[in-house]
Amino acid sequence: MAYFDQNSFSLKGKVALITGGAEGLGKNYSIALSLYGADIFIVSRTQKGWEETQKIVEDNGQKIGFLQKDITEPGAAKETVAAVVKQFGHLDILVNNAGMQLRNDVLDFKDEDWQKVINLNLTALYYMSHEAAKVMAGQKSGKIINIGSMQSYRAGKFIFPYTASKHGVLGLTKAYADALAEYNIQVNALAPGYIKTNMTKALQDDPVRGPEIKGHIPSGEWGVPEQLMGPMVFLASQASDYVTGVMLPVDGGYLLR
C-alpha cells in the first residue's frame, strides 16, 4: 500500500550512477542525490572535477566511486554498469547526464559533428539505460532519469544534431518507461531551461540573445543550477513511484510562450 511521509524523498541505501557527474549540472545532481542519502558512481571521459565532487559527496556522508571512460566507445555501458555493481553490489538510479552541443550554419554543418553529438547524447544514453535496466529488472526496482532540453520541444536552427538527440531523448524516455514498467522501473527526464552555468555564459552575455531569452521567460530570470536539484531528488525517490514516461521542464515557464 502506498504511503507518504518525510522518508518518501530519502535515498538512503540507494546507489546512483551519473554520467558526467563531476562537472557542470551533473555535479549538482551528484550533490543533490548524495545529500539525500545515495552513494554516487561517476563515469566521465576525464578526471576533471573528481576531487572536488568526491569531497562534497563524502562530506554529505556518502561513498563515491569513479570510472574514467568515454561512454561512446563500444562496450562502455556494460563495463560501467559492471564497475558500479562490483563496487556497491547494486544499482538503483541512473542519471543520463553526459551530453554535448555543436553549432554551425545549416549548409556548413559537418557530418562528423552530427555523429559526435548523436553518439553521446542519444546512442550512449540508449546503451547505458539498456545495461542498467538489466540490473534493475532483477531487483524489481529502479529509476532512470534522462536529461532533455528546451530543444526536446523546440527547433534549434544552428544545433541540428543536438535538437534531434534531445527529441530522441524524449522518445526513448517514453519507450523505456512503457517497456520497463512491469519491472517496477520508472523512467523520466528533466528538461532544464536556460540555466546560468559556465557553458551558457556567452549566451547570457550576448547583447541580443541574452535579453531576448530573459524577456521570453515569464519569471524574467535565468535559472540557477540549484533549482534543478529538487526535481532530480523527486524523480530519484519513492515520492515519484507513480510517475513514469514524463519529461519535466524546469524552465521558469519558458515553454509557455
Residue, then its C-alpha position, 0 to 999 in steps of 0.5 A: m500500500a502506498y504511503f507518504d511521509q518525510n522518508s518518501f524523498s530519502l535515498k538512503g541505501k540507494v546507489a546512483l550512477i551519473t554520467g558526467g557527474a563531476e562537472g557542470l549540472g551533473k555535479n549538482y545532481s551528484i550533490a543533490l542525490s548524495l545529500y539525500g542519502a545515495d552513494i554516487f558512481i561517476v563515469s566521465r571521459t576525464q578526471k576533471g572535477w573528481e576531487e572536488t565532487q568526491k569531497i562534497v559527496e563524502d562530506n554529505g556522508q556518502k561513498i563515491g566511486f569513479l570510472q574514467k571512460d568515454i561512454t561512446e566507445p563500444g562496450a562502455a555501458k556494460e563495463t560501467v554498469a559492471a564497475v558500479v555493481k562490483q563496487f556497491g553490489h547494486l544499482d538503483i538510479l541512473v542519471n543520463n547526464a553526459g551530453m554535448q552541443l555543436r553549432n554551425d550554419v545549416l549548409d556548413f554543418k559537418d557530418e562528423d559533428w552530427q555523429k559526435v553529438i548523436n553518439l553521446n547524447l542519444t546512442a550512449l544514453y540508449y546503451m547505458s539505460h539498456e545495461a542498467a535496466k538489466v540490473m534493475a529488472g532483477q531487483k524489481s526496482g529502479k529509476i532512470i532519469n534522462i536529461g532533455s532540453m528546451q530543444s526536446y520541444r523546440a527547433g534549434k536552427f544552428i544545433f541540428p544534431y543536438t535538437a534531434s538527440k534531445h527529441g530522441v531523448l524524449g522518445l526513448t524516455k517514453a519507450y523505456a518507461d512503457a517497456l520497463a514498467e512491469y519491472n517496477i522501473q520508472v523512467n523520466a527526464l528533466a528538461p532544464g531551461y536556460i540555466k546560468t552555468n559556465m557553458t551558457k555564459a556567452l549566451q547570457d552575455d550576448p547583447v541580443r540573445g541574452p535579453e531576448i531569452k530573459g524577456h521570453i521567460p515569464s519569471g524574467e530570470w535565468g535559472v540557477p543550477e540549484q533549482l534543478m536539484g529538487p526535481m532530480v531528488f523527486l524523480a530519484s525517490q519513492a515520492s515519484d513511484y507513480v510517475t513514469g514516461v514524463m519529461l519535466p521542464v524546469d524552465g521558469g515557464y519558458l515553454l509557455r510562450 
